[in-house]
């Protein structure tokens, strides 16, 4: 039997295991088979995963009473990340767009980290969720309530986030996310005049060998994980372009790394080279104009504008949109005025 832990797939929010049964495997219920082989996985946790379509054998959904056969290829997704920090509830305001007893859609402002990690042990969205909501999914590895993050966005990226408020909702939504049935649209202001009105960037994304905090694109697929970003031009503004991005996958820094890779880093993105003049003239007035834009927008010009998903309880498709933040709107208007003055 071989087990592959792919827990860092899809923004590293899920534990994902692939298991191949031995050639001499005797018939045994799949919930017992997985319980005997997976660390920290209770029978109840496995049953919930199976009930919500997160356990597959040879690519097909199975129930907890399925009997494992020799050489079966088993895949299971758990909606909980590996936990290394004790979470503390903190009274931090939340901008809630929609809420019912199963899900929560909220607007994340800039400069807010989604969950605790190295260098950000408190003051995060997770700390805020713990304070504001008692009835959150539990982490089976501890007694601490775990806010049901379905996905995440970077600290200085603004926009919409989807949160699950029950164990079943989290399990179902994590399966939808893993199977790429959750719609996410982003708006980005990028350097350069993007040549095509629409396009797709495909390339494996993995840690940069020169900077572990940055991601790099590997077109040959020898390293990293498969990633696909679709883009569409919304507005051309001379030396910059406003585009919309749609994600097929959810890798860390996916949009930022992919756009950098095709020569169009996001405007103001310090980590990926967008915080300097990439396109334009050498005139001092132009440099002053760009510096002023960077002061207004001291971050990457990236906004998670739209989230669409099938409600985990009702099955209804729900879609939410958010306005561009003031800093992006102000800089866009400055570019419009600049382009108009040049023409």
Secondary structure, 3 states (H helix, E strand, C coil): CEEEECCCCCCCCCEEEEEECCCCCCCEEHHHHHHHHCCCCCHHHHHHHHHCCCEEECCEECCCCCEECCCCEEEEEECCCCCCCCCCCCCCCCEEEEECCCEEEEEECCCCCCCCECCECCCCHHHHHHHHCCCCCECCCCCCECCEECCCCCCCCEEEEEEECCHHHHHHHHHHHHCCCCEEEEEEEEECCCCCCEEEEECEEEECCCCCCCEEEECCCCCCECCEEEEEEEEEECCEEEEEEEECCCCCCHHHHHHHHCCCCECCCCCCCCCCCCCCCCCHHHHHHHHHHHHHCCCCCEEEEEEEEECCCCCCEEEEECCCCHHHHHHHHHHHHHHHHHC
